[in-house]
């Protein structure tokens, strides 16, 4: 368990990590998991979580689910810094689309390229 605040009681079977500086640092989280033997991680989260991992260049692939419902205005999906030119935008090496019971699933391998 990763927390921005000190954890009170320990939970049997759960290892706790205090995030340095009291803020989410995705590289720190992945390094801690690697040190305890985890070499593959599934990150599931909302706009903030996915944006942080993408900004730090830490996602190999991404899956986006689109459903035909509206849940109010909500938050924007992924929030990244603006790019000055389209060639500088984050893209995908490969991608696939799947239809699943009226929903769509996008799967893409992230391409972190250096801006031209």
Rosetta blueprint (number, residue, H / E / L):
1 X L
2 X E
3 X E
4 X L
5 X L
6 X L
7 X L
8 X L
9 X L
10 X L
11 X L
12 X L
13 X L
14 X L
15 X L
16 X L
17 X E
18 X E
19 X L
20 X H
21 X H
22 X H
23 X L
24 X L
25 X L
26 X H
27 X H
28 X H
29 X H
30 X H
31 X H
32 X H
33 X H
34 X H
35 X H
36 X L
37 X L
38 X L
39 X L
40 X L
41 X L
42 X L
43 X L
44 X L
45 X L
46 X L
47 X H
48 X H
49 X H
50 X H
51 X H
52 X H
53 X H
54 X H
55 X H
56 X L
57 X L
58 X L
59 X L
60 X L
61 X E
62 X E
63 X E
64 X E
65 X E
66 X E
67 X L
68 X L
69 X L
70 X L
71 X L
72 X L
73 X L
74 X L
75 X L
76 X L
77 X L
78 X L
79 X L
80 X L
81 X L
82 X L
83 X L
84 X L
85 X L
86 X H
87 X H
88 X H
89 X L
90 X L
91 X E
92 X E
93 X E
94 X E
95 X E
96 X E
97 X E
98 X E
99 X E
100 X E
101 X L
102 X L
103 X E
104 X E
105 X E
106 X E
107 X E
108 X E
109 X E
110 X E
111 X E
112 X L
113 X L
114 X L
115 X L
116 X L
